[in-house]
């Protein structure tokens, strides 16, 4: 830009400067700034020095043209730094390394997601929720220290894996050798899983099948047990393989095979009976005959007399008995069948009798001789239904309907008429013209039932109830429109129990409250009309003055004595009164006369005569004494005549 500007004028002292000179100069400046070649500020002549600071809060690079990339080059002596803005791709491209030499961060979205180096040799990638690395292959050439779970769709580890804790694997496919140095447990008690061990031959495997709890050898799989190491139950098999092979080929235990089983001396016909033939032999059973019996796991021949003894003691019923002829009466244990009545005796004379009567009537009567509890319980493993043209529940005491489901439903031909639940009755209620109310003294909190104005009854057991025994009516919130009269004691169990609204319904009320008592107290309203006084502060000190004593303050004025009223000092500690009496004796001295006793420093000049008085202490009693008495005393004391002024002065001090 500098080489496009040419100075237009040069001035010396005394030259005349016209508008043309100034216009030419500014035109050149305008042309220079309008130049499209730019201004490099590279220190060359006409371009200006290097820019060391740009004082702006927003700086733009580029011309803003469509599809034009913007390059910012940092020129060094040998190495340049280039930052390229890719217009169409919408990202920055750096041609050189970027070094963050401190713990500063490269942040994304907010300050909680960033990359930085918190310590030399350490790179931190931090996110407040999740870090996702998406690549076909992630190559980590070092140890992985994970304080939480590692979740992966698949994990291929070419080296060793050392796991100190419990490994929970949903499915494991191991292609190599596995070395277990501890106990291998598959499943848990009462929860097993199939285990299959495959061989190299097709279909050859050993399966632990949890559905049948058996170890099954399939296909060509076999079991090889060292000689002398096979135990069935707790019995060791001591036979050698050679001895066991003696049974090889024994299929039907024919006579020819008995050479291999020398201890068996039964004939083939006898053994074939065990095979379960379909033909039977006719024989007369005698006491000496035997039957084959499994005696607690051991097969034995038992005499039929032993069976007779057993059946005689054990058989108490004949389930396959179809007829024994006509019986007029039958007694089985404690059950007697006689005609149309079945009598079952419980204990002693306690009975239950089922009787079929005329026209198919049926009665069930239970009797308890002790009149204790001859109850009838009918229990059905399903629905129990009592159906009839008329069903009557007739109880001399109470009828209890106990529905564990909490709902009792009334229906007509299957259609619900209503239901009773713990919340009350719902449905259509028939209106009764007669309601029978019985008295109760039960110590029970009964709900107070009220009408919902739709012929339905409701109650709120927890909030509104009455106890006949205690006479307690519980009401959560009581609003009285008229006058309330309380005959007995009222106990209020809440602070700020009474609020007086006043004649005007506004935001101002008077609350009658109490201070939390620490012991029992009784306070009385006196038998008098008027207003209750209040105290300005909380106190536990009782006022012991009587009302008569307190009334002495009525019309009393501070600093002034009022007849028959208490005396109140003024703020200056003074009391004004018209008269003063001590012990019934009126004080007639004036205030000025009494103040002389206070020790006044001024003196009054007066002529003393014999009738004047002075105040003296007469052996503890203050008196006014005539001056003539003083004369007599001074004369007797040797002062000469009282007219001697010197002597008088000495006497008076």
TORZA-763944 format. One record per residue (C-alpha): residue in three letters; x, y, z. Coordinates in steps of 0.02 Angstrom, whole numbers, plus 50000, padded with zeros to 5 digits. Example, Ala and Ser with C-alpha at 12.3 -4.5 7.8 and 13.67 -1.06 7.14 Angstrom:
// TORZA-763944
ALA506154977550390
SER506844994750357
//
This chain:
// TORZA-763944
UNK500005000050000
UNK501455011950038
UNK502145011949860
UNK500485018249790
UNK500575034349889
UNK501525049549816
UNK501705065549915
UNK500875079849822
UNK501565095649905
UNK503095102249997
UNK502995118050101
UNK504255130650166
UNK504005145450279
UNK502985159150197
UNK502115147750070
UNK500245149850042
UNK499255133850069
UNK497635132549973
UNK496225120149974
UNK496905112349817
UNK498485107049907
UNK497485098550045
UNK496265090249925
UNK497695083249818
UNK498525076149973
UNK496945067850038
UNK496525060949866
UNK498225052249865
UNK497885045250040
UNK496175039049987
UNK496905030749833
UNK498235022249937
UNK496975014950062
UNK495845009549920
UNK497254999749838
UNK496874981249814
UNK498704975749836
UNK498584975950026
UNK499784981950156
UNK501084969850223
UNK501834979250371
UNK503414969050345
UNK504624983050384
UNK505054987250203
UNK505065005150140
UNK503315011750119
UNK502494996750208
UNK502745001550390
UNK503464991950536
UNK502884975450608
UNK501204975050701
UNK501484970250884
UNK499724972150949
UNK497954972650881
UNK496784981751001
UNK495114974250949
UNK493884961951022
UNK493444954850850
UNK494634952250702
UNK494134944850533
UNK495274936550405
UNK494804933550224
UNK493684941950098
UNK492104931750134
UNK492034925449955
UNK491154908949918
UNK492294893649912
UNK493854903649960
UNK495014896050091
UNK495924907650212
UNK497764904750252
UNK498664912450400
UNK500564910150387
UNK501764912850531
UNK503454916250447
UNK505024910850536
UNK506824911150482
UNK506864893150423
UNK505184885650473
UNK503484893450439
UNK501874889550528
UNK500294888250424
UNK498484887950484
UNK497224885050343
UNK495354887650355
UNK494504875550234
UNK492964884850176
UNK492024870650092
UNK492544857450220
UNK492144869050368
UNK493684865150475
UNK495464871250515
UNK496984862550442
UNK498654864150531
UNK500254860250437
UNK501334859950594
UNK501314852550768
UNK500314860650908
UNK501144860751080
UNK500204864351243
UNK501684866451359
UNK500704867551524
UNK499214859051606
UNK498004869751503
UNK496584860251420
UNK495804858151248
UNK493964858751294
UNK492434852551200
UNK490644858851223
UNK490954863951406
UNK492314863451538
UNK491884845551590
UNK492514837751426
UNK494354840851386
UNK496074834151341
UNK497604839751437
UNK499214834151520
UNK499004835651709
UNK500784829451739
UNK502354826851636
UNK502244810351541
UNK500354808951564
UNK498914812751444
UNK497164814751516
UNK495564812451416
UNK494124817751528
UNK492234817351499
UNK490824818951623
UNK489814804751544
UNK490674794151410
UNK492234793251302
UNK491914784251137
UNK493354778251028
UNK492704772250859
UNK493954762750750
UNK494124745950666
UNK495724742850765
UNK496324751150927
UNK498144747450965
UNK498624750251149
UNK500464746951181
UNK500474747151369
UNK499584741751528
UNK497744746251551
UNK497264752051726
UNK495364752551736
UNK494524757151900
UNK492784753051832
UNK492024740451712
UNK492724736751538
UNK491244733951421
UNK491644727151247
UNK490664718051113
UNK492204706851090
UNK493934706051170
UNK495444697551091
UNK496964696651207
UNK498554689151136
UNK499494689351303
UNK499114684051480
UNK497604689751583
UNK497784691251771
UNK496104693751860
UNK496154694952050
UNK494284696052080
UNK492754686552022
UNK492524684351835
UNK490714684051775
UNK490654677351596
UNK488994674551508
UNK489764663651372
UNK491564657251356
UNK492414649851202
UNK494194644351243
UNK495264638151098
UNK496804634051201
UNK497404625951361
UNK496604631451526
UNK497544629851691
UNK496444631151847
UNK497354632352015
UNK495764632852119
UNK494044624852131
UNK492954625151975
UNK491114627652019
UNK489774627751884
UNK488084634251938
UNK487484635252118
UNK486494624852241
UNK484774621252163
UNK485304630052002
UNK486364619351885
UNK486964621051706
UNK487364607951573
UNK489214603651547
UNK489754594851386
UNK491484587351359
UNK491754583051174
UNK492924569751105
UNK493814569150937
UNK492534556650870
UNK490914563550803
UNK489464562550927
UNK490634556351064
UNK490414566851221
UNK490094566251406
UNK488614577151460
UNK488104582451634
UNK486244584651602
UNK485454595551737
UNK483694591551678
UNK483914573651743
UNK485434576751855
UNK486404562751767
UNK488124560851691
UNK487794553551517
UNK489094545751402
UNK488554548151221
UNK489184540451058
UNK490894532351072
UNK491264540051243
UNK491764527551378
UNK492264526851560
UNK493914519351613
UNK494114515951799
UNK495744508951871
UNK495524491751946
UNK494934492452126
UNK494404510952112
UNK492534508652074
UNK491284511452216
UNK489384510152202
UNK488564519752343
UNK489704516152488
UNK490144498552430
UNK491794496252340
UNK491774484452189
UNK493184472352223
UNK492864461352072
UNK494204461951941
UNK493824465451760
UNK494084446951725
UNK492814442151856
UNK491544454651791
UNK491824448351614
UNK491074431551670
UNK489394440251647
UNK489804444251466
UNK488554435351354
UNK487324431551494
UNK485704437951418
UNK484264426951478
UNK485034417351623
UNK484704400551539
UNK485324384751620
UNK486914385351516
UNK487384401851595
UNK487314395251772
UNK489074388651756
UNK489594406951761
UNK488494410451911
UNK488914395852023
UNK487994402952173
UNK486304403252083
UNK485434386352103
UNK483694391652048
UNK482984383351894
UNK482614393051737
UNK480744390451765
UNK480884397751939
UNK481854412751877
UNK480634415451733
UNK479234418051859
UNK480124434251905
UNK479984439451722
UNK478114442151747
UNK477194428151658
UNK475354430051609
UNK474794412651666
UNK474384407851845
UNK474404391551941
UNK472954386052051
UNK473574381752225
UNK472884380852400
UNK473794393352508
UNK474344385952674
UNK475214393652825
UNK476864385952774
UNK476834393952601
UNK478014408352562
UNK477934424252461
UNK479414434452396
UNK479524451352487
UNK480704466252479
UNK481184468452662
UNK481904486152668
UNK482984482952514
UNK483344464352542
UNK482334451352446
UNK481644437952564
UNK480384423552568
UNK479064427352699
UNK477744415352770
UNK475944419852728
UNK475574419152915
UNK476654434752934
UNK475594443352801
UNK473994438352893
UNK474654446053053
UNK475144462152962
UNK473494464252870
UNK472494460853028
UNK473324475553114
UNK473454487652969
UNK471904485852859
UNK470574497952926
UNK469614500852763
UNK469064490852612
UNK469154502952465
UNK468574489952339
UNK467114483652442
UNK465534486152335
UNK464184477252435
UNK463964468352600
UNK462104465852585
UNK460734475452678
UNK461234483152844
UNK459984490852966
UNK461384499553058
UNK463254501253034
UNK464574507253155
UNK466304511053090
UNK467474517353225
UNK466584533153294
UNK465374534653147
UNK463644526653161
UNK462454524953013
UNK460654521753069
UNK459234524052946
UNK459304541652877
UNK460494548253011
UNK462384547853017
UNK463084551453190
UNK464924555553211
UNK465584555953388
UNK467064567153425
UNK467564566653608
UNK466464559353744
UNK464664564653702
UNK465124578053576
UNK464264573453412
UNK463894579253236
UNK462284572153160
UNK461804572852976
UNK459964568352948
UNK458954566952786
UNK457134571652817
UNK455494572652723
UNK455494580552550
UNK457384579352540
UNK457734590852686
UNK459464589452765
UNK459984594852937
UNK461724595653012
UNK461744597253201
UNK463304598353308
UNK463254596053496
UNK464584600153625
UNK464164593053796
UNK465194606653879
UNK464334620053772
UNK466074625853720
UNK466314626353532
UNK465344614053426
UNK465784623653270
UNK465494618953088
UNK466864622852962
UNK466594620352775
UNK468204622152675
UNK468234621052486
UNK469794620552377
UNK468894632152258
UNK467174640452260
UNK465954635952399
UNK464154639652347
UNK462584639052455
UNK461064639552340
UNK459204638152378
UNK457534646452350
UNK457804654852518
UNK459444655652614
UNK459284660652797
UNK460714664652916
UNK459984663053091
UNK461234666253232
UNK460874668453416
UNK462444679153425
UNK463414687153283
UNK463644683653097
UNK465434686353032
UNK465834687252847
UNK467734686152831
UNK468334690552656
UNK470234689852644
UNK470114699052478
UNK469334713852569
UNK467744714452460
UNK465984707852496
UNK464884708652340
UNK462974707852335
UNK462254701752170
UNK460594697152089
UNK460684683551956
UNK462534687251935
UNK462314706251920
UNK463174716152058
UNK462044726352171
UNK463494733752268
UNK465034729452367
UNK465724732552541
UNK467584735752559
UNK468674743552693
UNK468224760452614
UNK466354757552640
UNK464864752452532
UNK464784756252347
UNK463274753052238
UNK461414755552250
UNK460754754352426
UNK458944750252461
UNK458074762852571
UNK457404755552731
UNK455824762052813
UNK456384754952981
UNK458104755453059
UNK458424746653224
UNK459774754953329
UNK460434745453480
UNK461384752553628
UNK463234748653649
UNK464514750853787
UNK465934742553692
UNK467674749953713
UNK467864751353524
UNK468174766053409
UNK466644765053295
UNK466604775553136
UNK465284789053127
UNK464274785552969
UNK463624800052864
UNK462584801752705
UNK463374807552542
UNK461694814852482
UNK461544800652354
UNK460764787352468
UNK462504780552509
UNK463314779552680
UNK465134784252705
UNK466314784552852
UNK468084789852894
UNK468644778053032
UNK470324786153062
UNK469664804053074
UNK467844803453133
UNK467404790353264
UNK466514787553431
UNK466954776053577
UNK465374771253679
UNK466414765353828
UNK467454781053851
UNK466164792953777
UNK467524800153666
UNK467024808153500
UNK468514811153385
UNK468234825553263
UNK469714831653158
UNK469024849153131
UNK467454855953215
UNK466534871453154
UNK465064876753265
UNK463774888553192
UNK462844891453355
UNK463194891453543
UNK464244877553619
UNK463954872353800
UNK465264861753887
UNK464704853154048
UNK466304844154098
UNK468164847954090
UNK468924853053922
UNK470704847453890
UNK471624855853747
UNK473194846653693
UNK473874859753575
UNK474774876453592
UNK473884891753518
UNK472274882253543
UNK470994896353532
UNK470974909953399
UNK469724924453414
UNK469284932453247
UNK468294946953318
UNK466794955853245
UNK467754960153085
UNK468314945652976
UNK470044951352924
UNK471864946352941
UNK471934951653124
UNK471514939253262
UNK471884936753446
UNK472634919853491
UNK472424913253668
UNK473974902753700
UNK475014896153844
UNK476824895353894
UNK477414877353891
UNK477104871954074
UNK478424862854175
UNK477184857654311
UNK475304857554341
UNK474464874254378
UNK472664880154401
UNK472144897654350
UNK470414904954385
UNK469334918354307
UNK468714929154451
UNK466874932254489
UNK466884949654416
UNK466634958354250
UNK467964968254158
UNK469554965854057
UNK470964953254085
UNK472634962154111
UNK474164956254013
UNK476034956054052
UNK477364962853936
UNK478584948353962
UNK478624929754003
UNK478874926754190
UNK478674912854317
UNK478434925154461
UNK476664925554533
UNK475864942254580
UNK475524940454766
UNK474674957354788
UNK472804956354820
UNK471604965754705
UNK471244977654849
UNK473104981354864
UNK473274984054678
UNK471754995554680
UNK472755007554789
UNK473615012354627
UNK471945017554550
UNK471955036654518
UNK473675037854603
UNK474775051454527
UNK476665050154526
UNK477465063054643
UNK475795067754724
UNK474995060454877
UNK473155056054847
UNK472065051954997
UNK471825033055024
UNK472945028754875
UNK474695022054854
UNK476155034154848
UNK477175034554687
UNK478785044354681
UNK479015056354538
UNK480425054354413
UNK481435066354525
UNK481135055854680
UNK479905068454756
UNK478185066554834
UNK476985081154862
UNK475695080054999
UNK474545092055091
UNK474795083755262
UNK476035071555336
UNK475805060555489
UNK476965048455578
UNK476215035155693
UNK474575044655692
UNK475355061055737
UNK475105074755608
UNK476655083755547
UNK476215102255550
UNK477945108655504
UNK478105116455334
UNK479325110355206
UNK480415125755236
UNK480445121955423
UNK480925103755393
UNK482275108755268
UNK483165118555408
UNK483595101555485
UNK484475096955321
UNK485905108455373
UNK485615124755279
UNK487215135055254
UNK486315151955263
UNK485745160155423
UNK484295171455462
UNK484545186955570
UNK483215188055706
UNK483025195055882
UNK482845181056010
UNK481585183256150
UNK481125172056294
UNK479635164856202
UNK480735158156058
UNK481135139756048
UNK482605129155994
UNK482665110355954
UNK483625099056073
UNK483825080356101
UNK483055076856271
UNK483835060056312
UNK483345052556143
UNK481765062856113
UNK481815077956003
UNK480935092956084
UNK480685111856064
UNK481385120556218
UNK481055138756268
UNK482545150156278
UNK482115153456460
UNK482545135156495
UNK484205137856411
UNK484495153056523
UNK484165142856678
UNK485335128856621
UNK486755140656578
UNK486575149756743
UNK486635133356839
UNK488145128056737
UNK489135142956801
UNK489065154356651
UNK488465168956751
UNK487065179056684
UNK486405174956515
UNK486565192956468
UNK488445190856460
UNK488675190056273
UNK490375181856286
UNK489715168156397
UNK488235165256280
UNK489365163756131
UNK490435150956221
UNK488875141156272
UNK488195140556095
UNK489865135456026
//
